[in-house]
Amino acid sequence: MQYRQLGRSGLRVSALSMGTMTFGGKGGFGVLGATDVEGAKRQIDMCLDAGVNLVDTANMYSDGASEEIVGQAIAGRRDRLLLSSKVRMKMGEGPNDQGLSRLHIMDQVERSLRRLGTDHLDIYHVHEWDGQTPLEETLEALDTLVRSGKVRYLGVSNYAGWQLMKALAVADAHGYQRFVSNQIYYSLESRDAEYELVPLSLDQGLGIMVWSPLAGGLLSGKYRRGQQASEGRHLSEWSEPPVRDEEKLYDTIETVVDIASAHGASPAQISLAYLLAKPGVTSLVIGARKDEQLADNLGAAEVALSREDVDRLDKVSAPDLIYPHWHQADSASERFGAPDRALHGPAR
């Protein structure tokens, strides 16, 4: 397992992290999985044996059940793992039971710590944008958590480029702790993050943690053009991530399958290895309903793609150049820096 520096922080995290959205199975999360404590212990054992050192959860996964299961599964070995959790989403019916107010953050971090059975979180991500709470309030509350020792590092998830840049500017202006992690959706199915979020992360020193790197299973190899998958959803049922270009997706999957065959690897391993080769990516958050799926995903850490492999995947999955990127490609490419080349790579 490779360990990578998380942005400009001193924290080193494994290239693969364990995601726990499948733990619990309460409410709408039941369609994703219902891993219980024994199953969680088994999967965490698998991850530890493979060298994974980071477990990622969230307070809203199965209404807190995921955190409770993680806490029970890591009891007695907390010091072997880094823990990441999140705050922002709705956790009750009251008017203050969601968002990034000081009240909600302070209340939810205490609840997360109790459920996880720990006195601190190694990374605490704000899970989503809150356009009604002043950034100064949110960031001051997060800064207080770091200074109190309840949180070691701060992360952000699902922000737009301007929202993240504004948050970093507010933190810098007030001397608050900065985000060091940017947890985003990024996959061969959709490389939208390359428009703004990947370049911004490179420029501002945030390590990228990728959620749903297999696009909810779309890139696992079981979905093929002209074939009905033996299990899983129909493409028309996908809302996260939404499938916007079915033909492009199948072209990408065919390329993944071809490269997988040449490497003696699974399509899922190739899809994950591709992301690990992309600029700025620190860790991929992987999770699985079944142990065999998790074992296969963990094998991606041993797959090394050639430059030719990456170029082929770059070309077949390349996002369209929206404005102002097509204009910059025509008029400014001779002055591109490393963040710009995250989108304007040589293999477009």
C-alpha positions as CSV (number, residue, x, y, z in Angstrom):
1,M,0.0,0.0,0.0
2,Q,1.2,3.5,-0.9
3,Y,0.9,6.3,1.7
4,R,0.4,9.8,0.4
5,Q,0.6,13.2,2.0
6,L,-2.8,14.7,2.4
7,G,-2.4,18.1,0.7
8,R,0.0,20.4,2.5
9,S,-0.6,18.8,5.8
10,G,1.8,16.4,7.5
11,L,-0.7,13.6,7.5
12,R,0.0,10.5,5.5
13,V,-3.0,8.4,4.4
14,S,-3.3,5.2,2.4
15,A,-4.0,5.4,-1.3
16,L,-7.2,3.4,-0.6
17,S,-9.5,4.4,2.3
18,M,-12.4,2.4,3.6
19,G,-15.8,3.8,3.1
20,T,-18.7,2.8,5.4
21,M,-21.9,4.0,3.6
22,T,-22.9,0.3,3.4
23,F,-22.8,-0.1,7.2
24,G,-26.2,-0.2,9.0
25,G,-28.7,-0.2,6.2
26,K,-31.2,2.1,7.8
27,G,-33.7,4.1,5.7
28,G,-32.6,4.8,2.1
29,F,-29.2,3.4,2.8
30,G,-30.6,-0.1,2.8
31,V,-30.3,-0.3,-1.0
32,L,-26.5,0.2,-0.7
33,G,-25.9,-2.5,1.9
34,A,-26.6,-3.5,5.5
35,T,-23.3,-4.5,6.9
36,D,-23.5,-5.4,10.6
37,V,-20.9,-5.2,13.3
38,E,-19.4,-8.6,12.6
39,G,-19.3,-7.8,8.9
40,A,-17.7,-4.5,9.6
41,K,-15.0,-6.1,11.8
42,R,-14.2,-8.6,9.0
43,Q,-14.0,-5.9,6.3
44,I,-11.9,-3.6,8.5
45,D,-9.5,-6.6,9.2
46,M,-9.2,-7.0,5.4
47,C,-8.4,-3.3,5.0
48,L,-5.8,-3.3,7.8
49,D,-4.1,-6.4,6.4
50,A,-3.9,-4.6,3.0
51,G,-2.3,-1.5,4.7
52,V,-5.4,0.8,4.7
53,N,-5.0,3.3,7.5
54,L,-8.1,5.5,7.0
55,V,-11.8,4.8,7.7
56,D,-14.3,7.3,6.3
57,T,-17.9,7.6,7.6
58,A,-20.5,10.3,8.2
59,N,-23.0,11.2,10.9
60,M,-25.9,10.9,8.4
61,Y,-25.1,7.4,7.1
62,S,-28.0,5.3,8.3
63,D,-28.9,8.0,10.8
64,G,-25.8,7.5,12.8
65,A,-25.8,3.7,12.7
66,S,-22.7,3.6,10.5
67,E,-20.7,5.5,13.1
68,E,-22.0,3.3,15.8
69,I,-20.9,0.2,13.9
70,V,-17.5,1.6,13.1
71,G,-17.0,2.5,16.8
72,Q,-17.8,-1.1,17.8
73,A,-15.7,-2.6,15.0
74,I,-12.6,-0.7,15.9
75,A,-12.9,-1.0,19.7
76,G,-9.4,-1.8,21.1
77,R,-7.6,-0.8,17.9
78,R,-8.4,2.9,17.5
79,D,-4.7,3.7,17.5
80,R,-4.2,1.7,14.3
81,L,-6.6,3.8,12.2
82,L,-7.4,7.3,11.2
83,L,-11.0,8.3,11.4
84,S,-12.9,10.7,9.1
85,S,-16.5,11.8,9.6
86,K,-18.7,14.6,8.3
87,V,-21.3,17.2,9.3
88,R,-23.9,19.2,7.5
89,M,-26.8,17.0,6.5
90,K,-30.2,16.7,8.2
91,M,-30.1,14.8,11.4
92,G,-33.5,15.6,12.9
93,E,-36.8,17.5,12.4
94,G,-35.8,20.6,14.3
95,P,-35.0,23.9,12.6
96,N,-31.3,23.6,13.7
97,D,-30.8,20.0,12.9
98,Q,-28.9,20.6,9.6
99,G,-26.5,23.1,8.1
100,L,-23.1,24.4,9.2
101,S,-24.1,26.7,12.0
102,R,-21.9,26.8,15.1
103,L,-24.8,25.2,17.0
104,H,-25.2,22.3,14.6
105,I,-21.5,21.6,14.2
106,M,-20.8,21.6,17.9
107,D,-23.7,19.4,18.7
108,Q,-23.0,16.9,15.9
109,V,-19.3,16.5,16.6
110,E,-20.1,15.4,20.2
111,R,-22.6,12.9,18.9
112,S,-20.2,11.5,16.3
113,L,-17.5,11.2,19.0
114,R,-19.8,9.3,21.3
115,R,-21.0,6.9,18.5
116,L,-17.5,6.3,17.4
117,G,-16.2,5.8,20.9
118,T,-13.3,8.1,20.5
119,D,-12.1,11.5,21.9
120,H,-11.1,12.9,18.5
121,L,-11.6,12.8,14.8
122,D,-8.5,12.8,12.5
123,I,-10.4,14.5,9.7
124,Y,-13.7,16.3,9.9
125,H,-15.3,17.1,6.6
126,V,-18.1,19.6,6.0
127,H,-20.4,17.4,3.9
128,E,-22.1,20.0,1.7
129,W,-22.4,23.7,1.1
130,D,-24.6,25.8,3.4
131,G,-25.5,29.1,1.7
132,Q,-27.4,30.5,4.6
133,T,-24.7,30.4,7.4
134,P,-21.9,32.9,7.2
135,L,-18.6,31.2,6.4
136,E,-17.0,33.1,9.3
137,E,-19.3,31.3,11.7
138,T,-18.7,27.9,10.2
139,L,-14.9,28.2,9.9
140,E,-14.5,29.7,13.4
141,A,-16.4,26.8,14.9
142,L,-14.3,24.3,12.9
143,D,-11.1,26.2,14.0
144,T,-12.3,25.9,17.6
145,L,-12.6,22.1,17.2
146,V,-9.0,21.8,16.0
147,R,-7.6,24.0,18.7
148,S,-9.5,22.0,21.3
149,G,-8.0,18.7,20.1
150,K,-11.4,17.2,19.1
151,V,-10.5,17.4,15.5
152,R,-7.0,17.1,14.0
153,Y,-7.5,18.2,10.3
154,L,-10.4,19.8,8.4
155,G,-11.9,18.7,5.1
156,V,-14.5,19.8,2.7
157,S,-16.8,17.9,0.4
158,N,-19.2,18.7,-2.5
159,Y,-18.4,22.4,-2.8
160,A,-18.3,24.3,-6.0
161,G,-15.0,25.9,-7.0
162,W,-16.1,29.5,-6.0
163,Q,-17.5,28.2,-2.7
164,L,-14.3,26.4,-1.8
165,M,-12.1,29.3,-2.8
166,K,-14.2,31.8,-0.8
167,A,-14.0,29.5,2.3
168,L,-10.2,29.3,2.0
169,A,-10.0,33.1,1.6
170,V,-12.1,33.6,4.8
171,A,-9.9,31.1,6.7
172,D,-6.7,32.9,5.6
173,A,-8.1,36.3,6.4
174,H,-9.0,35.3,10.0
175,G,-6.1,32.9,10.7
176,Y,-8.5,29.9,11.0
177,Q,-7.4,26.4,10.2
178,R,-7.6,25.6,6.5
179,F,-9.1,22.6,4.8
180,V,-6.5,20.1,3.8
181,S,-8.8,17.5,2.2
182,N,-11.3,17.9,-0.6
183,Q,-13.6,14.8,-0.9
184,I,-15.2,14.8,-4.3
185,Y,-17.0,12.6,-6.8
186,Y,-14.5,11.8,-9.6
187,S,-14.4,8.8,-11.9
188,L,-14.0,7.7,-15.5
189,E,-17.8,8.0,-15.8
190,S,-17.6,11.7,-15.0
191,R,-14.5,13.9,-14.9
192,D,-16.4,17.1,-14.2
193,A,-14.1,17.8,-11.2
194,E,-11.3,18.6,-13.6
195,Y,-13.0,21.8,-14.6
196,E,-12.4,23.6,-11.3
197,L,-12.1,21.4,-8.2
198,V,-9.0,19.4,-9.2
199,P,-7.0,22.5,-10.4
200,L,-8.1,24.4,-7.3
201,S,-7.0,21.6,-5.0
202,L,-3.6,21.4,-6.7
203,D,-3.2,25.2,-6.6
204,Q,-4.3,25.6,-2.9
205,G,-2.7,22.4,-1.5
206,L,-5.8,20.2,-0.7
207,G,-5.4,16.5,-1.0
208,I,-8.2,14.9,-3.1
209,M,-10.2,12.1,-1.5
210,V,-12.5,10.5,-4.1
211,W,-15.9,9.2,-3.2
212,S,-17.7,6.7,-5.5
213,P,-14.6,6.1,-7.7
214,L,-16.4,3.3,-9.5
215,A,-19.4,5.5,-10.2
216,G,-21.7,3.5,-7.9
217,G,-20.6,0.2,-9.6
218,L,-21.0,1.4,-13.2
219,L,-17.2,0.9,-13.8
220,S,-17.0,-2.6,-12.1
221,G,-17.3,-4.4,-15.5
222,K,-20.8,-5.9,-14.9
223,Y,-22.5,-3.2,-17.1
224,R,-21.8,-3.8,-20.8
225,R,-23.3,-2.4,-24.0
226,G,-26.2,-4.6,-25.1
227,Q,-26.2,-6.7,-22.0
228,Q,-28.4,-6.7,-18.9
229,A,-26.4,-6.9,-15.7
230,S,-27.2,-9.9,-13.5
231,E,-27.5,-7.7,-10.5
232,G,-27.6,-3.9,-9.8
233,R,-29.6,-1.1,-11.2
234,H,-30.7,-0.2,-14.7
235,L,-28.9,2.8,-16.1
236,S,-32.2,4.7,-16.1
237,E,-32.4,4.3,-12.4
238,W,-29.0,6.0,-11.7
239,S,-29.3,9.4,-10.0
240,E,-26.0,9.5,-8.1
241,P,-24.1,9.7,-10.3
242,P,-26.5,10.5,-13.1
243,V,-25.7,8.9,-16.4
244,R,-25.8,11.7,-19.0
245,D,-24.0,10.1,-22.0
246,E,-24.7,6.3,-22.2
247,E,-22.7,5.7,-25.3
248,K,-19.6,7.5,-24.0
249,L,-20.0,5.5,-20.8
250,Y,-20.0,2.2,-22.7
251,D,-17.1,3.3,-24.9
252,T,-15.2,4.0,-21.7
253,I,-16.1,0.6,-20.1
254,E,-15.0,-1.2,-23.3
255,T,-11.6,0.5,-23.0
256,V,-11.4,-0.4,-19.3
257,V,-12.2,-4.0,-20.0
258,D,-9.6,-4.2,-22.8
259,I,-6.9,-2.8,-20.6
260,A,-8.0,-5.1,-17.7
261,S,-7.6,-8.1,-19.9
262,A,-4.1,-7.1,-20.9
263,H,-3.1,-6.7,-17.2
264,G,-4.8,-9.8,-15.9
265,A,-6.8,-7.5,-13.6
266,S,-10.5,-6.7,-13.0
267,P,-12.2,-3.7,-14.7
268,A,-12.8,-2.3,-11.2
269,Q,-9.0,-2.4,-10.4
270,I,-8.2,-0.6,-13.7
271,S,-10.8,2.1,-13.0
272,L,-9.3,2.7,-9.6
273,A,-5.7,2.5,-10.7
274,Y,-6.5,5.2,-13.3
275,L,-7.6,7.6,-10.6
276,L,-4.6,6.9,-8.5
277,A,-2.5,8.0,-11.4
278,K,-4.3,11.4,-11.7
279,P,-2.8,14.6,-10.4
280,G,-3.7,15.6,-6.9
281,V,-5.5,12.4,-5.9
282,T,-4.5,11.3,-2.5
283,S,-6.9,8.5,-1.6
284,L,-9.9,6.6,-3.1
285,V,-12.7,5.8,-0.7
286,I,-13.8,2.3,-1.4
287,G,-16.7,0.3,0.1
288,A,-18.5,-2.9,-0.8
289,R,-21.6,-4.9,0.2
290,K,-19.6,-8.1,-0.2
291,D,-16.2,-9.2,1.1
292,E,-15.2,-10.4,-2.4
293,Q,-15.9,-7.0,-3.9
294,L,-13.8,-5.3,-1.2
295,A,-10.9,-7.8,-1.8
296,D,-11.0,-7.1,-5.5
297,N,-11.0,-3.3,-4.9
298,L,-8.1,-3.6,-2.5
299,G,-6.1,-5.3,-5.3
300,A,-6.1,-2.0,-7.3
301,A,-3.2,-0.8,-5.1
302,E,-1.0,-3.4,-6.9
303,V,-2.0,-2.4,-10.4
304,A,0.4,-0.1,-12.3
305,L,-0.9,1.4,-15.5
306,S,1.4,2.5,-18.3
307,R,1.4,6.0,-19.7
308,E,-0.2,4.5,-22.8
309,D,-3.0,3.0,-20.7
310,V,-3.7,6.3,-18.9
311,D,-3.7,8.1,-22.3
312,R,-6.2,5.8,-23.7
313,L,-8.5,6.2,-20.8
314,D,-8.0,10.0,-20.8
315,K,-9.1,10.2,-24.4
316,V,-12.2,8.0,-24.3
317,S,-13.5,9.7,-21.1
318,A,-12.4,13.3,-21.7
319,P,-15.0,15.9,-20.6
320,D,-16.1,18.5,-23.1
321,L,-14.3,21.8,-22.8
322,I,-16.9,24.2,-21.5
323,Y,-16.3,28.0,-21.4
324,P,-13.9,29.5,-20.5
325,H,-11.7,26.3,-20.9
326,W,-12.1,26.0,-24.7
327,H,-11.2,29.7,-25.0
328,Q,-8.1,29.2,-22.8
329,A,-7.1,26.1,-24.7
330,D,-7.2,28.2,-27.9
331,S,-5.6,31.4,-26.5
332,A,-3.5,30.7,-23.4
333,S,-2.2,27.1,-23.6
334,E,1.4,28.2,-23.9
335,R,1.2,29.6,-20.4
336,F,-0.6,26.8,-18.6
337,G,0.7,25.6,-15.2
338,A,0.3,22.3,-13.5
339,P,-3.2,23.0,-12.2
340,D,-4.4,23.9,-15.7
341,R,-3.0,20.7,-17.1
342,A,-5.2,18.6,-14.9
343,L,-7.9,19.4,-17.4
344,H,-5.8,20.3,-20.5
345,G,-3.7,17.2,-20.5
346,P,-1.6,16.1,-23.4
347,A,-3.9,13.1,-24.1
348,R,-7.2,15.1,-24.7
